[in-house]
């Protein structure tokens, strides 16, 4: 099938499956069952995991088909947000680092929406400095026992599984004593508590692990090599955030370019200039993401440039929010009954500058690893973790 035919068939499928009220309500917590049903239909139609390896449940197609579907999907609201962490971060990490058994067990159910995944890295004392985490995993006869706390974890209240980063050795520097596991979020000892933000919804959660058992086969990578696993996940995270993997299209985004153009007074040259800048920024980011994605599929590691893409998206999101606020005036703060709308979109905007690494951290990474600027002083780099002052 040529690309034009693929695009035409994708459009027809989206028009037939992404336009009913039940599906449009699915991003809300009560719509998870409908979202799973939609995801299963999308997978069965061949539109989930478009570039993932065929042997693990993907479609084995090219970036051209993936871009074509994404471009058509922008005109619809897809209920795929609860799968965004799994599709954009956890699944790609397993593709890169998982054992054949882990891939066979999890990738197809993840693509089909049977499993919802979360990423368990940040802690109350280890946010931007993830390597400072204290959640401990201790080896026991039949696997590992985990105790600790994670926070700011998206979709954890719906998740069946997660990628968990733990500390397994305190006698080495903090980056060298970490290990990654697959964790069953419904296992005994796992407690998930939603955190309500200023939108009124619980987009994030805190999770407690009280003597949670993890079997040996759930180890991802090697023991005490969790930092390299985490870097892989963080790369996928920043690329997926910047490209909008699993975010469900732009049709109902009140701060997107098309929405603002419809509502703005385009006879005003100042407004026109602002809209042009928004379009240029959006298009530049899309092209940058396209390049990074093509390089990744070709085996070229994007490295810290993934952080640059995430930083560009965070700045674009705040620019959109500021522009929408100036165009809407006092109406920008008027919440709609049942949620959604401009006020909620504006309330969510600052989160983009925090999740996946703050703008300040992203600038440090780009300056150090892309531009070659001198790194910040690191007094704790070669100090055993047990000798560090916690929160000091």
N, C-alpha and C positions, 0 to 999 in steps of 0.2 A: 504494500500500500504506500502510495506517495504521501508526502507531508500534507498536501492540500486535502486529500481524502481523509487522512487521520484527523486533521483539524475539524473538518466538516462532521465527521462521525462523533468526535468528542463534543462538539457544540450541540448536536442533536441529543446526545445522552444527557448533557447538563440541562438542557431545556425540559427534558422529560422527567428528570429526577431531582433537580435542585430548585424547584419552584413552588413546592407545596408548603402550607403553613406549618405542618408537623416538623418538617426538616428545618425551616427557618427558625423555629423555636429551640432547636436542639443545642445551641451553644449554652443555654441556661442549664444550671445543675439538674433540673428535672428532665432535661432532654437528652441525657446521656444514652439511654436505651435507643432513642431515635437516631442519635449520632452513630451508635454502633451498627444499627441496621443500615444506615446510609453508607458507612464505610465498607461494610460487607458487599453491598451492591456495587460500590465503586471498584472494589478489588475484583469482583467477578466479571466486571465489564472491561478490566484491563487498565484501569487508570490509577491504581495505587502501586507504588514501587516501580514506576515506569523505567527507571534506569538501574534498579537493583538487580543483582545476579539472578538469573532464571532458576538456578539450582536451589536457591533459598526462598523461592516464592515470588521473586520480582518478575518484571516483564522483559528484562534484558534488552531494552531499547536504548536509544541514544538521547543526548541532551536536546536534540532538535524536537523530538516528540514531547519531552518533558516541558520544554519552553512553550510549545504549541498548546498543550493542555492548560498550563498556567495562565497563558494569555487569554484563552477562552474563559477560564474560571473566574477571571477578574470581574466579569459581569454578573456574577452570582454570589450568594452568601452560602458557603458550604459549612456544615456543622463539624468541622474537623479540628477545632482548637484543642479539645482534650487529647488528641493524638499527636499534637505538635512536638512534644518532648520526645516521644518515642520515635516518630518519623524523622525528626531533624537531628536528634542527638544520640539517644540510646541505641536505636537500631543501627545507624551507621557505625557506631563504636563496635557493636557486635560483629558487623560485617568485616571490620578491620581486624579485631582482636579476639573475637569469640572462638571457642572450640567448635569443631563440626557438630558436636552434640548440642551445644548451646544455640547454634544457628538453626539447626533442624527443629529444635524445640520451640524457639521463640519468634523467629523472623516472619514466618507466614502468618501466625496468629496476630502479630503486631500490625502487619500490613492490612490484614482483613478486619481490624478493629475489634478483635476478640480480647486483646490485652491492651490496657492503658498503662503507660510507663511514666515514671518521674525520675528526676536526677537529684541525688542526695549528696550535695557537696557542702554548701554553706552551713555555718554554725553561728551561735550568738557571738563567739569570739573569733570567728574565722570566716570573714566575708570576702573582702577584696584579697586578703592573704589566706587563700584556701589551705595552703600547706601548713598553717598553724592549727588545723583541726585537731580535736582531742577525742573524738569517738573512737573507742578502742575495740579491736578485734583480737581475741585471744584464742590460740589453737587449742582444741580439745580433741578427744579421741576420735570423734565421728564428724569433725569439721571445725567450725569456729563459733565462738560466742561473742556477741556484740553488745556493747553498752554505750549510750551516749545520746546526743540530741542534734537534730538538724533543723534548719529554719529557712523561711522564704522559698519553700518548695512548691512549685506550680503543679496543679492537678493531682496532688498526692491524695486528696480525699476521694478520688475516683480510681486511683491506680491499683493495679494488681501486682506490678513488679516495679523495681527501681534499680538504678545503678548507684551503689553505695560506696563512698570513699571513706576508708577507715585508717586508723594508725595501728600498725602491727609491730613497730620497733621504736622504742624511745631512746635507745642508746646510740642512734645515728642522727645526723642533721635532719631537719624536719622534712625536706623533700625526698629523703631516701628511705623513710620508714613507713610509707603509705601502701595500702593494698586495696584493690577494687573488687567488689563482689556484686553479683545479682542477688537481690533480696526480695523475698515474697512479702509484699506489703500487708498480707493478711495473716502472717505468721504470729504465733503467740508472743507477746511482749512488744509488739509494734503498736504504738498509739499515735493517731493522727488528729491534730487539733487545727481546724481552719482559723485563719487570721483575717478578720474583716478589715478592708481598707476604706479609703474615703469615698469610693464609689458605692459603698454599701454592700459590696459582694466580697466573697472570700476567694480571691485569686491566688492566695498563697497559704501555706500551712507550716506549722511546726510539728516535728515528728520526734517521738521518744522511743529509744530502743532499750528495753530492759531485759538483759540476758537473752537476747534473741539468737536462736540457733540458725547457722547458715551451713549447708552441706559443702563438702570440699569441691564438688563438681560445679559450684556456683562461683568459683574463683575466676576472675577475668584477668588475663595476663599472668604475670609472675608475682609471687609474694615479695613485698617491699619494692615493687616496680610500679606502684600505683600512680606515681606522679606522671610517668610517661603515658599511662592509660588516660589519666585525667586531662593531659594536654591534648590528646586525640579527641576526647569528648568536648573539651572547650573549643577546639577548632571547629568541630561540627556545629556546636551551639552557636558560635558567632556567625558562621556562614548561614545557618538556618534562620536565625533571628533576622539577619540583614536581608535575606531573600524571601522571608515570610513563609517558610515551609509550614504547612498545616494551619495557616492562619485564616483560611477560608474565603479569600477574595476581598475585593474592595467595593462591591456593589452598595453596601449600606454603611460605608465608612464616611461619616459626616465631615471629616477633615481631609479627605482625599481630593486630589486636583479636580476631578470631574464634578464632585459635589460642590466644592467652593465656586467653581466657574458658573454652575447653574444658579447659585444664590447671590453671587456678588454683582455689584454695579460695575460692569466692564466698560462703561463709558468713562469712568474715572481712570486717567492714565497712571496714577499711583497704584491703583488696584491691579491694573493690567501688568505693570512692571513686577508686582509682587507675585502674581500668578505665573508669569513667565519664569521668575526665579524658582518657584516651586516646581514647575515642570522640568526645568533644566536640572535641578538637584535630583529629582526623582529619576529622570532618565539616565543621568550619570551613574547613580547608584545601581540601577538595573543593569547597565552595561558592565560595570565593575563586577557585580555578582555573577553575571554571565561568564565573564572571563575567568574568575576564580573557579567557578563550577566546571568549566571546560578543562582547566588545568588540573583540577583534582581528578577528574575522570581519566585524564591522560597520564596520571601518575606523578604529576608535578605538585609537590607539597606547598600549599599557599603560605603556610607558616603564619607569621604575625600579621600578614596583610588581611587575614580574616578579622583581626581586631580592628583594622582600619575600616572595613566594611560595616562592622557593628557600630563603630563610632559615628560613621556617616549617617547611618539610619537613626541613631539617637538624636543627632543634631537636626536631621530632617524632620523627625517627629515633633520636636519642640518648635521648629520653624512653622510647621503646619498648625500646631496648636496656637501659637502666637498670632498667626495670620487669621485663623478662624475666629479667634477672640476679637480681634480688631474689626473684622467684617460683621460679626453678629452683634457686637455691643453687649448691652445688659442681658440679652436673651441667652448668651453663652452659659450663664450660671443657672438657667432654669431646667431643673431635672424633669424628665418625662416620666409619667406614671408607668411602673413596670420596668424601669431601667432603660439603658441604651440612650441614643441621642447624643447631641453635641456635648452636653455637660459631662456625661460619663466618659466620652472620648478624651476630653480635655483633662479630666481627673486622672486618667490612665497614662497620659503622655509622659509625665516625669519618671514613671517606672522604667521606661526604655533606657533612660540614662543610668539606671542602677542594675537591672537584671542582666546577667551574662557578663558582668564586669562594668564598673563605673566608667564614665567618660575619662576621669583622671587616670585610672589604671590603663585604659586603652591607649591614652596618649603616651604614657610611660613605655608601654610595650612597643608601640610604633616607633617612638624616638630611639629606644635602645636597639630593637631587633630589625627595624626596617631602615631607619636613617643613620644608624651607627653612632648615635650620640652617647656620651658617657652615661653609664647606668647610675642609679641612685646608690648611695652607700648601703651595704648589706652586712650589718654586724653579726647577724645570726646565721650566716650561710654555712659555716663549718662547725657550728656549736651543736652538740647532741641535744635533741629535743628536751630531754629530762632536765637539762641545765638552763633552759630558757625561762625567763620570768613571764608567767602567763598574764596576758593583758597589761604588760608593763611597758 
